[in-house]
Amino acid sequence: MRVNRWIGPMVLLLAIVLVGCASRQEHPKEETGYQIYYINKEETSVVTRTYQPEGNTTEELLGEFLECLRESSGDPEEKPAIPDSVGLVDYTLEKGQLSLCFNLAYLDMNPLYEILCRSAIVRTLCQIPEVENVSFMVEDSPLMDSNETPIGSLNEESFVENAGDEINTYTMTTLQLYFANETGDRLVGERVEVRYSSNMSVEKLVVERLIKGPITKDAYPAIPSETKLVSISTKDGICYVNLDEGFLEQGYDVLEQIPVYSIVNSLTEIPGISKVQILINGETNLTYQESIRLETIFERNLDLIEET
């Protein structure tokens, strides 16, 4: 399916949609399950309102949801996800990939608001059955992160948020994670920009994301999803990752080095970490998959990373 629409004519529907967004928010969630995401007044998190759309086709839902993202919920404690100054120039939907093109004003948002805006847009639009991922363009260029790397395709799993009330309890970072390739014999990289509570270490964030699994289609889980992170700490450049026995299970059809170096290569992307020690319930006198001694202090292995 391909949808390509110029946004200008949608303005003609503004009055109708304004009334619709305000009047349909209070329908019980069980009627459709749809949620419109807004940003709280303090600009520290996204909040939701249940929404009952009038349309039911993909094109109708896109039109309604995009307009609601621009409009107030009616609650003074909430802000629309897309500021008035930011214009949506065009969008296309093809094979599950929704591409949104904004004007240059998109780049004027402060970094934290932009992350929240992006999160609200992606989470709202990915509820539409035919929308699997969302990508962002600004004029003719892809949206870049702070390292001048394209953000790429996002879905609702691309964002990490934790409860909190104050703006200074949140931090933004870009994680470079490594998962298994399709054949399970190499690692493939995945960059994820996340917003997280500053009382959580980046090391913990990385391992939890690895356990949760990748969000891109070309990457596959390496660590059994039943694995639990018992504790994690870093000292003198060595990150000590204490997992439970779930890590020892043969969760996926991958080479034995892949789960180990999924962790090692991902953690050594963090400044200040050069080596990794893996423990199982505090013990290192164990062998992983019959050949890898966990008493080893592992260093980064670039040979396992698949060339792109």
C-alpha positions in Angstrom: 0.0 0.0 0.0 1.3 3.5 -0.9 -0.2 6.7 0.5 1.2 10.1 -0.5 -0.5 13.2 0.5 0.3 17.0 0.5 -0.6 18.4 3.9 -1.9 21.8 2.7 -5.5 20.6 1.9 -5.7 19.1 5.3 -6.0 22.7 6.7 -9.5 22.8 5.2 -10.5 20.0 7.7 -9.0 21.8 10.7 -12.3 23.0 12.2 -13.8 19.6 11.9 -10.8 17.9 13.4 -10.5 20.4 16.3 -14.0 19.5 17.4 -13.3 15.8 16.8 -10.1 15.7 18.9 -11.7 17.5 21.8 -15.0 15.7 21.8 -13.8 12.1 21.2 -11.0 11.9 23.8 -13.2 10.7 26.6 -14.6 7.6 24.9 -13.8 4.4 26.8 -10.5 2.9 25.8 -12.1 -0.5 25.0 -14.0 1.0 22.1 -10.8 1.3 19.9 -7.8 1.3 22.1 -6.3 4.3 20.3 -4.3 6.8 22.2 -3.1 10.3 21.2 0.1 11.3 22.9 0.7 14.8 24.3 3.6 16.4 26.2 3.1 17.4 29.8 3.4 21.1 30.8 6.8 20.6 32.4 8.1 19.0 29.2 9.4 16.0 31.0 7.2 13.2 29.6 4.5 12.2 27.3 0.9 11.6 28.4 -2.0 10.0 26.6 -5.7 10.6 25.9 -8.0 7.9 24.6 -9.3 8.7 21.2 -12.3 7.5 19.1 -11.6 8.3 15.4 -14.3 9.0 12.9 -12.5 7.3 10.0 -11.4 3.7 9.8 -9.2 3.5 6.7 -5.5 3.9 7.0 -5.6 7.2 5.1 -8.4 8.6 7.3 -6.6 7.5 10.5 -3.4 9.2 9.4 -5.2 12.4 8.7 -7.0 12.5 12.0 -4.0 11.4 14.1 -1.6 13.9 12.5 -4.0 16.8 13.1 -4.6 15.7 16.7 -0.9 15.7 17.3 -0.9 19.4 16.4 -3.8 20.4 18.6 -4.4 20.9 22.3 -6.0 18.2 24.3 -8.0 20.9 26.1 -6.1 20.3 29.3 -3.9 23.3 30.3 -1.4 20.7 31.9 -0.7 19.2 28.5 0.9 20.5 25.3 0.4 19.3 21.7 3.2 17.1 20.5 3.9 19.2 17.4 4.4 22.9 18.0 2.5 25.5 16.0 5.7 26.7 14.3 6.5 23.2 12.9 4.9 22.4 9.6 4.3 18.9 8.2 5.1 19.4 4.5 4.4 15.9 3.2 4.2 12.3 4.1 4.3 8.9 2.3 3.4 5.4 3.5 4.7 2.4 1.6 5.0 -1.2 2.8 4.6 -0.3 6.5 7.2 2.6 6.4 5.7 6.0 7.1 8.0 8.9 6.1 7.2 12.3 7.5 8.7 15.5 6.0 8.8 18.6 8.2 9.9 22.2 7.5 13.1 23.7 8.9 11.3 24.9 12.0 11.5 21.3 13.3 15.2 21.9 14.0 14.4 24.9 16.2 12.8 22.7 18.9 15.0 22.3 22.0 16.6 18.8 22.1 14.5 17.5 25.0 11.2 18.7 23.5 12.2 17.2 20.1 12.7 13.8 21.7 9.3 14.0 23.3 7.7 15.2 20.1 9.3 12.4 18.2 8.2 9.9 20.8 4.6 11.1 20.8 4.4 11.1 17.0 5.8 7.6 16.6 3.8 6.1 19.4 0.6 7.6 18.1 1.0 6.7 14.5 2.4 3.2 15.0 -1.0 2.3 16.5 -2.4 2.3 12.9 -2.2 -1.3 11.7 -0.4 -0.5 8.4 2.2 1.7 10.0 5.2 -0.4 11.2 7.9 2.2 11.4 8.2 6.0 11.1 11.1 8.0 9.6 11.7 11.7 9.8 12.8 14.1 7.1 13.5 17.9 7.4 13.1 19.4 4.0 15.1 17.1 1.8 17.4 15.6 4.4 17.0 12.8 7.0 16.7 13.9 10.6 20.1 13.5 12.3 21.0 12.8 15.9 23.6 14.7 18.0 26.4 12.7 16.3 25.2 13.7 12.8 24.0 10.2 12.2 20.6 9.7 10.5 17.9 8.8 13.1 16.5 6.1 10.8 13.2 4.2 11.2 11.6 4.2 14.6 8.7 2.4 16.3 7.2 2.4 19.7 10.0 0.3 21.1 12.6 3.0 20.1 12.0 5.1 23.2 12.9 4.5 26.8 11.1 6.6 29.4 11.0 6.3 33.2 8.8 8.0 35.7 9.9 11.3 37.2 8.7 14.9 37.8 11.7 17.1 37.3 13.4 18.0 34.0 16.9 17.4 35.5 16.1 13.8 36.3 16.2 13.0 32.6 19.1 12.4 30.2 19.3 11.8 26.5 21.8 9.6 24.9 22.4 7.5 21.7 23.2 3.9 22.3 25.3 1.8 19.9 24.0 -1.8 20.4 25.0 -5.1 18.8 22.7 -7.9 18.1 22.9 -11.1 16.0 22.6 -11.1 12.3 20.1 -13.3 10.4 22.4 -16.3 10.3 23.6 -15.9 13.9 27.3 -15.9 13.1 28.0 -12.1 13.2 27.0 -9.0 15.1 25.0 -6.1 13.5 24.9 -2.7 15.0 21.8 -0.7 15.9 21.7 2.9 17.0 18.9 3.9 19.4 18.4 7.4 20.8 16.8 7.2 24.2 15.6 9.4 27.0 16.0 7.9 30.4 16.1 8.6 34.1 19.4 10.0 35.2 19.4 7.7 38.3 19.9 4.8 35.9 23.4 4.0 34.7 24.0 3.9 30.9 25.6 0.4 31.5 22.3 -0.9 32.9 20.3 0.8 30.2 22.5 -0.9 27.5 22.2 -4.4 29.0 18.4 -4.1 29.5 18.0 -3.0 25.9 20.1 -6.0 24.7 17.9 -8.4 26.7 14.8 -6.7 25.3 16.0 -7.3 21.7 16.4 -5.2 18.6 13.9 -2.9 16.9 15.2 -3.1 13.4 14.4 -5.8 10.9 18.0 -6.7 10.0 19.0 -7.5 13.7 18.0 -10.5 15.8 18.1 -11.2 19.5 21.3 -12.6 20.9 20.6 -12.9 24.6 17.7 -15.1 26.0 14.8 -12.9 26.8 14.4 -14.7 30.2 17.8 -13.3 31.3 17.7 -11.0 34.3 20.3 -8.4 35.2 21.2 -8.9 38.8 23.7 -6.0 39.1 26.1 -4.0 37.1 29.0 -1.7 38.0 32.2 -0.2 36.4 35.6 0.1 38.1 39.0 1.0 36.5 37.6 0.7 33.0 36.1 -2.8 33.6 32.3 -3.2 33.6 31.1 -6.1 35.8 27.9 -7.5 34.4 26.2 -9.9 36.9 23.4 -11.9 35.2 21.2 -14.7 36.4 21.3 -18.3 35.1 18.9 -17.4 32.3 21.9 -16.2 30.3 23.3 -19.7 30.2 20.3 -21.1 28.3 20.6 -21.7 24.6 18.0 -19.1 23.7 18.6 -18.6 20.0 20.4 -20.3 17.2 23.6 -18.3 17.3 27.3 -19.0 17.6 28.4 -19.2 21.3 30.5 -16.0 20.9 27.6 -13.9 19.8 25.7 -13.4 23.1 29.0 -12.7 24.9 30.2 -10.1 22.5 26.7 -8.6 22.0 27.3 -7.5 25.6 31.0 -6.8 25.4 30.9 -4.8 22.2 27.9 -2.8 23.2 29.3 -1.8 26.6 32.7 -0.9 25.3 31.0 1.7 23.2 30.5 3.7 26.4 33.3 6.1 27.2 35.4 4.8 30.1 34.7 1.2 29.5 37.4 -0.9 27.8 36.8 -4.4 29.2 33.8 -6.5 30.4 33.6 -9.2 33.0 30.5 -11.4 32.9 29.3 -13.1 36.1 26.4 -15.5 36.7 24.8 -14.8 40.1 28.1 -13.4 41.3 30.2 -16.4 40.0 32.9 -16.4 37.3 34.1 -20.0 37.7 31.8 -21.1 34.9 32.0 -22.1 31.3 29.5 -20.6 28.8 28.3 -23.0 26.1 31.1 -25.5 27.0 34.1 -23.4 25.7 34.0 -19.8 26.9 35.4 -19.3 30.3 33.6 -16.5 32.1 36.6 -15.8 34.3 38.0 -14.1 31.2 37.9 -10.4 31.1 36.7 -9.7 27.6 37.8 -7.0 25.3 36.1 -5.6 22.2 36.0 -8.0 19.2 35.6 -6.1 15.9 36.1 -9.2 13.8 32.6 -10.4 14.8 30.9 -7.2 13.4 29.3 -7.8 10.1 30.5 -5.4 7.4 27.8 -3.2 5.9 
